Amino acid sequence: MTIKPLADRVVIKMVEAEETTKSGIILAGAAKEKPQVAEIMAVGPGGVVDGKEIKMEVKVGDKVLISKYAGTEVKIDDVEYTILRQSDILAVVD
């Protein structure tokens, strides 16, 4: 099954959280924060949203930084994705 987002929405898959800190300390499950870096899996066509022309600035494969509680989580074929608006993306990560 594939997901095709509409309008200015994108489908992302969260990047796994780090298991250790930069100094080598192993983190317990409760100490890990919700990851905010994700990979874009699908991009909507853009178009006119709420009377404004929206140009899609991101593409499939980009790694992005998102708002902490943005989007709607969905599970398809045992894989968790998040669908959110392009405006909930804070930055593209290189």
N, C-alpha and C positions, 0 to 999 in steps of 0.2 A: 504494500500500500504506500502511496506517495502523498505528500501534503503539498498543495499549491496555495500559497497565501494570496489573499485578495488585497487590493488597494495598496496602502503603505505599510503592510505588515510583512514581517520576516519570521522565518522559523529558525530557531537556534538550538544547538545542543551544548550543554554546559561542559566546560573543560574540568577534568577531575581536580579536586583540591590537593594541595601539596600534603604529603604525609610527614614531612620533616621541615623544620625551619632552616633558614640559611646557615645557622650555626650548628646544625646537625641534631637538634632536639626532635625526637619523635613525638608527634601530637596524638593525643587520645581522641576518640571520635567526637566527644562533646566539645573539645577545644577548637575544632575546625570551624571556620566561618563558612557560610554559604558562598560558593565561588561566584565571582562576578565576571569572569572571563568566559566567553562562549565562542563557538564556531558557527558561522552562518551556513545553514543547510539549504535554504530556499528563500527567494526574494520575490515579493509581489511586484506587479507591474507599475505601481505608482499611479499617477493620474490625478483627477480632481477629487480632493477630500475636504469636506466642509467648505466648499467654494474656493479652495486654494489649490493651485497646481503643485503637486508633490513630485519631485525628481528623486529617484532612488540613488542614494550616495554609496551604498554598500553592495557587495556582490558575494556570491556563493564562495565559501572558502576563507573569507575574511575572519580574523579573530577580533572580537569586539569586547568592550567593557560596557556592562549594562547597569541600569539602576538595580538596587538590591532586591526589591520586591516587584519588579516589572513583569508584565505578561501573564499568560495563562498556561499552566503546565498541562501537557497531554502525554499519554503513553500509547505508542503504536508499535505493535510487534515487539513488545518487551523493551522498547527503547524510549527514554523520556526526552521529550522536546518541550520547548517553550515557544509560544507564539506571542509576538509583541509588535508594537508599532515602531517604525523607524525612529520616531522622536524619543523613545525610551533608551536608545543606544547613546551612550555618552561619548565614546571614542573608538577609533579603530586602533588595534594594538599591532605593532610590527614585531 
